[in-house]
Every structure is written in structure tokens, then in C-alpha cells.
Amino acid sequence: MRIPPDDLSGHNIAEITPLVSDFSFCFRHSGNGENGYNIAVAYKKHSLFVKQLGNDIVGLPLKEEPYINFEKDGCGIIIWF
């Protein structure tokens, strides 16, 4: 995935998240950035998306506060309800 999902996709993901008991959203890559694909830029964009997704989920009117863990590299989020 060369670009992260857009804001509408992120909003849709956030609204569906409380319907499950555990949620994980992580970006991974394989390869070494061939074909002009800049992994560092992709990670930066994806980590910003993951942070915004976490903020969107926390901002939802939930019955109870979720436990949220962002991965150290910023490209993953794990949530328990």
C-alpha cells in the first residue's frame, strides 16, 4: 500500500471498531523499496494515519474507555474494549 487510507476510510474504520472486542491495525512491508518506492515516506504517512485513527476511536461515544497501545514505530495500533 503506497499511501494510507483516506480520512473517510479512517472514519469508517473507527466507527466499526467498537463492534469488535479486540482490534488491531498494522502496516507492514516486504522488500527493500524497489521501483522508486520510498519506505521512509510511506511509514511517515502511515504512522500519521494510525495516530489519527486512534484519536478518532477515542473520540467516539463508547460505553467504556478502551485500552490502546500504539506500536513503537507508529505503524500499528492495538485496542481492547
LUMSE-25600 format. One record per residue: residue in three letters; x negated, y negated, z of N, C-alpha, C in turn; residue number from 1. Coordinates in Angstrom, 2 decimals. Atoms other than C-alpha are relative to their C-alpha. Example, Ala and Ser with C-alpha at 12.3 -4.5 7.8 and 13.67 -1.06 7.14 Angstrom:
<sites>
+------+---------+---------+---------+---------+---------+---------+---------+---------+---------+-----+
: code :     n.x :     n.y :     n.z :    ca.x :    ca.y :    ca.z :     c.x :     c.y :     c.z : pos :
+------+---------+---------+---------+---------+---------+---------+---------+---------+---------+-----+
:  ALA :   -0.89 :    1.19 :    0.00 :  -12.30 :    4.50 :    7.80 :   -0.90 :   -1.20 :    0.00 :   1 :
:  SER :    0.82 :    1.19 :   -0.06 :  -13.67 :    1.06 :    7.14 :    0.77 :   -1.09 :    0.73 :   2 :
+------+---------+---------+---------+---------+---------+---------+---------+---------+---------+-----+
</sites>
This chain:
<sites>
+------+---------+---------+---------+---------+---------+---------+---------+---------+---------+-----+
: code :     n.x :     n.y :     n.z :    ca.x :    ca.y :    ca.z :     c.x :     c.y :     c.z : pos :
+------+---------+---------+---------+---------+---------+---------+---------+---------+---------+-----+
:  MET :   -0.85 :    1.16 :    0.00 :    0.00 :    0.00 :    0.00 :   -0.90 :   -1.23 :    0.00 :   1 :
:  ARG :    0.91 :    1.14 :    0.13 :   -1.82 :   -3.08 :   -1.20 :    0.49 :   -1.24 :    0.74 :   2 :
:  ILE :   -0.54 :    1.12 :   -0.77 :    0.50 :   -5.57 :    0.50 :    0.98 :    0.55 :    1.03 :   3 :
:  PRO :   -0.93 :   -0.49 :   -1.01 :    2.55 :   -5.20 :    3.68 :    1.44 :   -0.23 :   -0.43 :   4 :
:  PRO :   -1.41 :    0.27 :    0.30 :    6.34 :   -5.06 :    3.63 :    0.31 :   -1.48 :    0.22 :   5 :
:  ASP :   -0.34 :    1.41 :   -0.14 :    8.03 :   -8.44 :    3.33 :    0.82 :   -0.24 :    1.28 :   6 :
:  ASP :   -0.72 :    0.36 :   -1.22 :    9.92 :  -10.31 :    6.08 :    1.36 :    0.70 :    0.10 :   7 :
:  LEU :   -1.31 :   -0.67 :   -0.02 :   13.28 :   -8.81 :    5.09 :   -0.16 :    1.47 :    0.39 :   8 :
:  SER :    0.26 :   -1.39 :   -0.35 :   11.87 :   -5.28 :    5.27 :   -0.36 :    0.12 :    1.48 :   9 :
:  GLY :    0.37 :   -0.02 :   -1.41 :   10.32 :   -6.06 :    8.65 :    1.20 :   -0.20 :    0.90 :  10 :
:  HIS :   -1.22 :    0.23 :   -0.77 :   13.63 :   -7.39 :    9.94 :    0.87 :    1.26 :    0.02 :  11 :
:  ASN :   -0.79 :   -1.24 :    0.08 :   15.42 :   -4.25 :    8.73 :   -0.61 :    1.10 :    0.86 :  12 :
:  ILE :    0.69 :   -1.00 :   -0.81 :   12.81 :   -2.02 :   10.38 :    0.25 :   -0.30 :    1.48 :  13 :
:  ALA :   -0.19 :    0.39 :   -1.40 :   13.12 :   -3.97 :   13.65 :    1.41 :    0.34 :    0.48 :  14 :
:  GLU :   -1.38 :   -0.26 :   -0.42 :   16.91 :   -3.63 :   13.74 :    0.33 :    1.48 :    0.12 :  15 :
:  ILE :   -0.24 :   -1.45 :   -0.06 :   16.80 :    0.13 :   13.15 :   -0.76 :    0.64 :    1.16 :  16 :
:  THR :    0.87 :   -0.57 :   -1.03 :   14.08 :    0.73 :   15.76 :    0.73 :    0.42 :    1.28 :  17 :
:  PRO :   -0.66 :   -0.41 :   -1.25 :   16.37 :    0.75 :   18.86 :    0.89 :    1.24 :   -0.13 :  18 :
:  LEU :   -0.84 :   -1.18 :    0.20 :   18.37 :    3.60 :   17.32 :   -0.76 :    1.31 :    0.24 :  19 :
:  VAL :    0.82 :   -1.19 :   -0.27 :   15.47 :    6.00 :   17.98 :   -0.61 :   -0.12 :    1.39 :  20 :
:  SER :    0.56 :    0.05 :   -1.35 :   13.85 :    6.93 :   21.29 :   -1.48 :   -0.38 :   -0.01 :  21 :
:  ASP :    1.42 :    0.35 :    0.14 :   10.23 :    6.60 :   20.13 :   -0.22 :   -0.48 :   -1.42 :  22 :
:  PHE :    0.23 :    0.59 :    1.32 :    8.90 :    4.56 :   17.24 :   -1.48 :   -0.27 :   -0.17 :  23 :
:  SER :    1.40 :    0.27 :    0.32 :    5.51 :    4.38 :   15.60 :   -0.08 :   -0.50 :   -1.44 :  24 :
:  PHE :    0.17 :    0.57 :    1.34 :    4.49 :    2.27 :   12.62 :   -1.47 :   -0.31 :   -0.16 :  25 :
:  CYS :    1.44 :    0.15 :    0.13 :    0.88 :    2.53 :   11.46 :   -0.41 :   -0.02 :   -1.47 :  26 :
:  PHE :    0.59 :    0.04 :    1.33 :   -1.10 :    1.66 :    8.35 :   -1.34 :    0.69 :    0.05 :  27 :
:  ARG :    1.29 :   -0.69 :    0.11 :   -3.98 :    3.89 :    7.32 :   -0.48 :   -0.11 :   -1.45 :  28 :
:  HIS :    0.52 :    0.02 :    1.37 :   -6.24 :    4.04 :    4.30 :   -0.95 :    1.17 :   -0.21 :  29 :
:  SER :    1.00 :   -0.99 :    0.38 :   -8.33 :    6.54 :    2.47 :   -0.75 :   -0.57 :   -1.19 :  30 :
:  GLY :    0.81 :    0.54 :    1.09 :  -11.07 :    5.83 :    0.03 :   -0.89 :   -1.12 :    0.51 :  31 :
:  ASN :    0.96 :    1.02 :   -0.40 :  -13.64 :    3.08 :    0.04 :    0.24 :   -1.34 :   -0.67 :  32 :
:  GLY :   -0.29 :    1.29 :    0.60 :  -11.90 :    0.15 :   -1.58 :   -0.34 :   -0.07 :   -1.47 :  33 :
:  GLU :    0.31 :   -0.01 :    1.42 :  -12.44 :    1.19 :   -5.16 :    1.04 :   -0.80 :   -0.78 :  34 :
:  ASN :   -0.89 :    0.72 :    0.91 :  -10.79 :   -0.60 :   -8.10 :    0.30 :   -1.42 :    0.46 :  35 :
:  GLY :   -0.17 :    1.38 :   -0.41 :  -11.27 :   -4.05 :   -6.58 :    0.94 :   -0.19 :    1.18 :  36 :
:  TYR :   -0.92 :    0.07 :   -1.13 :   -9.05 :   -3.27 :   -3.59 :   -0.79 :   -0.37 :    1.26 :  37 :
:  ASN :    0.73 :    0.50 :   -1.15 :  -10.28 :   -5.30 :   -0.61 :    0.67 :    0.49 :    1.28 :  38 :
:  ILE :   -0.55 :   -0.61 :   -1.20 :   -9.65 :   -3.20 :    2.51 :    0.10 :   -1.02 :    1.14 :  39 :
:  ALA :    0.00 :    0.97 :   -1.10 :  -10.56 :   -6.04 :    4.91 :    1.19 :   -0.96 :   -0.10 :  40 :
:  VAL :   -1.14 :    0.90 :    0.20 :   -7.95 :   -8.37 :    3.42 :    1.31 :    0.74 :    0.26 :  41 :
:  ALA :   -1.21 :   -0.80 :   -0.21 :   -5.34 :   -5.60 :    3.41 :    0.24 :    0.22 :    1.49 :  42 :
:  TYR :   -0.15 :   -0.21 :   -1.44 :   -5.99 :   -4.82 :    7.09 :    0.47 :   -1.27 :    0.69 :  43 :
:  LYS :   -0.40 :    1.27 :   -0.61 :   -5.66 :   -8.50 :    8.00 :    1.50 :   -0.25 :   -0.23 :  44 :
:  LYS :   -1.40 :    0.22 :    0.32 :   -2.30 :   -8.79 :    6.21 :    0.90 :    0.99 :    0.73 :  45 :
:  HIS :   -0.81 :   -1.02 :   -0.66 :   -1.00 :   -5.53 :    7.64 :    0.04 :   -0.21 :    1.51 :  46 :
:  SER :    0.00 :    0.23 :   -1.44 :   -2.08 :   -6.38 :   11.18 :    0.90 :   -1.18 :    0.37 :  47 :
:  LEU :   -0.92 :    1.11 :   -0.23 :   -0.19 :   -9.69 :   10.93 :    1.45 :    0.49 :   -0.08 :  48 :
:  PHE :   -1.34 :   -0.56 :    0.12 :    2.88 :   -7.76 :    9.77 :    0.36 :    0.82 :    1.24 :  49 :
:  VAL :   -0.26 :   -0.84 :   -1.18 :    2.58 :   -5.28 :   12.67 :    0.28 :   -0.89 :    1.21 :  50 :
:  LYS :   -0.22 :    0.93 :   -1.12 :    2.32 :   -8.16 :   15.18 :    1.38 :   -0.64 :   -0.10 :  51 :
:  GLN :   -1.31 :    0.61 :    0.20 :    5.39 :   -9.86 :   13.69 :    1.11 :    1.02 :    0.24 :  52 :
:  LEU :   -0.99 :   -1.05 :   -0.23 :    7.29 :   -6.56 :   13.71 :    0.20 :    0.21 :    1.50 :  53 :
:  GLY :   -0.10 :   -0.13 :   -1.46 :    6.51 :   -6.17 :   17.43 :    0.77 :   -1.15 :    0.61 :  54 :
:  ASN :   -0.72 :    1.17 :   -0.50 :    7.73 :   -9.71 :   18.09 :    1.48 :    0.07 :   -0.35 :  55 :
:  ASP :   -1.39 :   -0.13 :    0.42 :   10.92 :   -9.05 :   16.11 :    0.74 :    1.02 :    0.87 :  56 :
:  ILE :   -0.63 :   -1.04 :   -0.81 :   11.63 :   -5.89 :   18.11 :    0.23 :   -0.50 :    1.43 :  57 :
:  VAL :   -0.14 :    0.53 :   -1.35 :   11.01 :   -7.59 :   21.46 :    1.12 :   -1.06 :    0.05 :  58 :
:  GLY :   -1.02 :    1.04 :    0.06 :   13.35 :  -10.41 :   20.36 :    1.42 :    0.52 :   -0.16 :  59 :
:  LEU :   -1.34 :   -0.57 :    0.15 :   16.28 :   -8.03 :   19.82 :    0.71 :    0.08 :    1.35 :  60 :
:  PRO :   -0.74 :   -0.20 :   -1.26 :   19.06 :   -7.85 :   22.44 :    0.06 :    1.49 :    0.32 :  61 :
:  LEU :    0.11 :   -1.43 :   -0.32 :   18.10 :   -4.48 :   23.91 :    0.57 :    0.28 :    1.39 :  62 :
:  LYS :   -0.53 :   -0.41 :   -1.31 :   19.67 :   -2.57 :   26.82 :   -1.09 :    0.03 :    1.05 :  63 :
:  GLU :    1.13 :   -0.03 :   -0.92 :   16.26 :   -2.10 :   28.39 :   -1.25 :   -0.43 :   -0.74 :  64 :
:  GLU :    1.24 :    0.49 :    0.61 :   12.81 :   -3.51 :   27.79 :   -0.84 :    1.17 :   -0.50 :  65 :
:  PRO :    0.82 :   -1.10 :    0.53 :   10.69 :   -1.31 :   25.51 :   -1.44 :   -0.09 :    0.50 :  66 :
:  TYR :    1.44 :   -0.04 :   -0.26 :    7.13 :   -0.23 :   26.26 :   -0.67 :   -0.08 :   -1.37 :  67 :
:  ILE :    0.63 :    0.22 :    1.30 :    4.93 :   -1.48 :   23.44 :   -1.51 :    0.13 :    0.14 :  68 :
:  ASN :    1.45 :   -0.14 :    0.06 :    1.37 :   -0.51 :   22.56 :   -0.46 :   -0.32 :   -1.42 :  69 :
:  PHE :    0.60 :    0.32 :    1.29 :   -0.48 :   -2.21 :   19.71 :   -1.35 :    0.70 :   -0.06 :  70 :
:  GLU :    1.30 :   -0.62 :    0.16 :   -3.45 :   -0.27 :   18.35 :   -1.08 :   -1.07 :    0.00 :  71 :
:  LYS :    1.10 :    0.97 :   -0.14 :   -6.82 :   -1.94 :   18.93 :   -0.33 :   -0.72 :   -1.30 :  72 :
:  ASP :    0.33 :    0.64 :    1.27 :   -7.37 :   -2.60 :   15.23 :    1.16 :   -0.84 :   -0.54 :  73 :
:  GLY :   -1.13 :    0.81 :    0.40 :   -3.93 :   -4.23 :   14.97 :    0.85 :    0.58 :   -1.11 :  74 :
:  CYS :   -0.73 :   -0.58 :    1.13 :   -2.70 :   -1.90 :   12.24 :    0.98 :    1.08 :    0.41 :  75 :
:  GLY :   -0.97 :   -0.98 :   -0.45 :   -0.38 :    0.19 :   14.36 :    0.72 :   -0.48 :    1.25 :  76 :
:  ILE :   -0.80 :    0.33 :   -1.17 :    2.36 :   -0.17 :   16.93 :    0.76 :    1.26 :    0.41 :  77 :
:  ILE :   -0.76 :   -1.13 :   -0.53 :    3.94 :    2.46 :   19.17 :    0.94 :   -0.57 :    1.06 :  78 :
:  ILE :   -1.01 :    0.53 :   -0.91 :    7.17 :    1.74 :   21.06 :    0.80 :    1.15 :    0.59 :  79 :
:  TRP :   -0.86 :   -0.96 :   -0.69 :    9.06 :    3.79 :   23.65 :    1.18 :   -0.78 :    0.57 :  80 :
:  PHE :   -1.20 :    0.62 :   -0.58 :   12.61 :    2.98 :   24.70 :    0.48 :    0.80 :    1.19 :  81 :
+------+---------+---------+---------+---------+---------+---------+---------+---------+---------+-----+
</sites>
